[in-house]
Amino acid sequence: MIIKTALDGPGWVSSVVLVGNALLISGFGIIGARQAGRREPFAVLRTAAVAWAAGCALLAFAASSALPFAVAPLAAAVLAFSLAEILHAPTSVAIVSNMAPEAKRGDYLAVWQYSFMAAEIGGPILFATLFTLHHSAPFLVVLALSFVTIPALRILGRRRGRVALAWTGSRDDD
C-alpha cells in the first residue's frame, strides 16, 4: 500500500519487498532462533521491539518521501522487520509455552494464537484509517507503541525472572 499509494511506485515493488522479507526470515530464522535461545527471552523481545521501532521510523520517513529517496529506507526497513520477526517468533512461543501450567499449556497457546487473529482483523482497519490521515501515521503509532513496549518488557523480565526455553538444550548467560 505504501509503495503504490504513498510513493506512486509500481505495484510489483511490493511483491519484491515481501519476497525479500520471506527469504530473509526463512534463510536466517534457524540461526536467529539459536542465538535468541542463548539469551534472556525478554531481552530478546526488547531487541525485536527496537528492530520494529527502527523499521517503523524508516517506513514513516519513506512514506513521506519521493520514491527515489524511499528506496534505501524501504530496504533497511525490510531488514529491520525481518530481524524482529526472526527474534520474536521463536522467543514468544517459548515464553508463552513455558509460562503456562503444564495442564493448561494448550489453552494458553490457543488464546495466544487467537490474539494474532484479532490483530489480522483489526490491524488492516486501523492501518487504513491512520494511512488516510497521513501516509506515515500508522508507522508513527507503532513506533510510539514500541517506545512503551521496550521498557515494559524490561519490567516484565525482572518480574518474571529467567524463563527456561524448552526448545534449547542449554542456556548460556550472555
C-alpha positions in Angstrom: 0.0 0.0 0.0 2.8 2.4 0.9 4.7 1.8 -2.3 1.8 2.2 -4.7 -0.3 4.8 -2.9 2.1 6.9 -0.9 5.1 6.7 -3.3 3.2 6.3 -6.5 5.5 3.4 -7.3 4.8 0.3 -9.4 2.8 -2.4 -7.7 5.3 -5.1 -8.4 7.8 -3.5 -6.0 5.5 -4.5 -3.1 5.9 -8.1 -4.1 9.7 -7.8 -4.3 9.7 -6.3 -0.8 7.5 -9.1 0.6 9.5 -11.9 -1.1 12.7 -10.3 0.3 11.3 -10.4 3.8 10.2 -14.0 3.4 13.6 -15.1 2.1 15.4 -13.3 4.9 13.2 -15.0 7.5 13.4 -18.4 6.0 17.1 -18.1 5.4 18.1 -16.8 8.8 15.2 -18.0 11.0 17.0 -21.0 12.5 20.2 -19.1 13.1 18.2 -16.3 14.8 16.3 -18.8 16.9 19.5 -20.5 18.1 21.0 -17.1 19.0 17.8 -16.0 20.8 17.8 -19.2 22.8 21.1 -18.3 24.3 19.8 -15.1 25.8 17.3 -14.0 28.3 13.9 -14.1 26.5 12.6 -10.7 27.5 15.9 -9.1 26.4 15.4 -10.8 23.0 11.9 -9.4 22.8 13.3 -6.0 23.6 15.7 -6.3 20.8 12.9 -7.3 18.4 10.9 -4.2 19.6 13.9 -2.0 18.9 14.1 -3.5 15.4 10.4 -2.9 14.9 10.8 0.7 16.1 13.6 1.2 13.6 11.6 -0.3 10.8 8.6 1.9 11.6 10.8 5.0 11.7 12.2 4.1 8.3 8.8 3.4 6.8 7.4 6.7 8.3 10.3 8.5 6.6 9.8 6.6 3.3 6.1 7.2 3.3 6.8 11.0 3.4 9.5 10.9 0.7 9.6 10.7 -3.0 10.2 7.2 -4.5 13.9 7.6 -5.3 14.6 8.7 -1.7 12.5 6.0 -0.2 14.3 3.0 -1.8 17.1 2.8 0.8 14.8 3.3 3.8 12.5 0.7 2.5 15.3 -1.8 2.1 16.6 -1.1 5.6 13.0 -1.4 7.0 12.8 -4.9 5.4 16.0 -5.9 7.2 14.7 -4.4 10.5 11.3 -6.1 10.3 12.9 -9.4 9.2 15.3 -9.3 12.2 12.4 -8.5 14.5 10.4 -11.5 13.2 13.3 -13.8 13.4 13.9 -12.9 17.1 10.2 -12.5 18.1 8.6 -15.7 16.7 10.5 -18.5 18.5 11.1 -16.5 21.7 7.4 -15.6 22.1 6.3 -19.1 21.5 8.8 -20.4 24.1 7.7 -17.7 26.7 4.0 -18.5 26.3 4.6 -22.2 26.4 6.8 -22.1 29.5 4.6 -19.6 31.4 1.6 -21.9 31.1 1.0 -24.6 33.7 1.5 -28.0 32.1 -2.2 -28.9 32.3 -3.2 -25.6 30.6 -0.4 -25.2 28.0 -2.8 -25.9 25.1 -5.3 -23.4 26.3 -2.6 -20.7 26.7 -1.2 -21.3 23.3 -4.7 -21.3 21.8 -5.6 -17.9 23.3 -2.2 -16.6 22.3 -2.8 -17.7 18.7 -6.3 -16.1 18.7 -4.7 -12.8 19.6 -3.0 -13.0 16.2 -6.4 -13.5 14.6 -7.7 -10.4 16.3 -4.7 -8.5 15.0 -5.3 -9.8 11.5 -8.8 -8.5 11.6 -8.3 -5.2 13.4 -4.8 -4.3 12.0 -5.8 -3.6 8.4 -8.8 -1.4 9.6 -6.5 0.6 11.9 -3.8 0.9 9.3 -6.1 2.1 6.6 -7.8 4.6 8.9 -4.4 6.0 10.0 -3.0 5.9 6.5 -5.8 8.1 5.2 -5.0 10.7 7.9 -1.3 10.8 6.8 0.8 8.2 5.0 3.3 8.0 7.8 0.7 7.9 10.7 0.4 4.0 11.0 4.1 3.7 11.3 4.4 6.5 13.8 1.7 5.0 16.0 3.5 1.6 16.1 6.8 3.4 16.7 5.2 5.1 19.7 3.8 1.8 21.0 7.3 0.3 20.7 8.7 3.0 22.9 6.2 1.9 25.5 6.8 -1.8 24.9 10.6 -1.7 25.3 10.6 -0.6 29.0 7.5 -2.7 29.7 9.5 -5.8 28.6 12.3 -4.9 30.9 9.9 -4.7 33.8 8.2 -8.0 32.8 11.6 -9.7 32.5 12.5 -8.6 36.0 9.2 -9.7 37.5 9.1 -13.0 35.7 12.7 -13.9 36.2 14.5 -16.1 33.8 12.2 -18.3 31.7 13.8 -21.5 30.6 13.3 -22.0 26.9 12.1 -25.6 26.2 13.4 -25.7 22.7 17.1 -25.2 23.7 19.2 -27.9 25.2 21.2 -25.5 27.4 21.4 -21.8 28.1 24.4 -19.5 28.1 24.0 -16.5 30.3 25.5 -14.0 27.8 
